[in-house]
Amino acid sequence: MFKKKIKAIRYLSRILFLVVIVATAGLVQFHISLGLLILAIVSGASFCGWLCPFGLLQDIGGEIGKKLLKKRYRLPVKYQKFFQYFRYSLFTLPSLGLGIVFIYDPQISLLSLLSNIYVSIGAWMVLIIFVILSIFIDRPFCNYFCIEGSLISLQGILRIFRIKRDKNTCISCGACDRVCPMNIEISNKKQVNSINCINCFECLELCPKKSLSFGLLKLKNLFSNK
């Protein structure tokens, strides 16, 4: 029963976090907080799936896309692996004198708006563009451009809890692969070790055989994953 309510609970948790941000006028510095670090160590990039305000906007765009479009676009996995890790290279931007790029970071822009801080027209446009893109592709900003999401993912590289697959009950239908907003291959894994997993649990909710669960890391499956 709980798994069937996961999506509703995720939307509620993110809306409540938005309320907290607005109520505290942006004093909640979630991207550098101790609580976020602890969360990353325990369960990886769960913040991205359960609290991130801009992730919420992209998911809403995704829901609109599912209603309006017959088919939404998914990058082939072999290209996804390359482009998804592109966001980690963005850490080099400040050292290259390109810190101005952060001014147009839509996640930062959204937080600024919620905190009554001025946002340039250019930043507004970038924010709107990514929300529109999310209608056609799952979480485009999270997948390929989010620097803070990358930092959280790296902090959770040795996370204690992960999504696990019971190969004895799995029928390899691929439903989990198709529903994953981060385009991670789950159907051939003993446990999901990808640092890009945001623990949205969409796969758990959709799995017809309930072969997926969320539990403690198994070290023996950390490197031998099939």
Secondary structure, DSSP 4 states (H G I P E B T S, - for coil): -TGGGHHHHHHHHHHHHHHHHHHTTT---GGG-HHHHHHHHHHSSHHHHHT-HHHHHHHHHHHHHHHH-S------HHHHHHHHTHHHHGGGTGGGT-GGGGGG-HHHHHHHHHTT----HHHHHHHHHHHHHHHHSS-HHHHHT-HHHHHHHHHTTT-SEEEEE-TTT-----HHHHH-TT----TT-SB---TT-----HHHHH-TT--EEEEE--GGGTT---
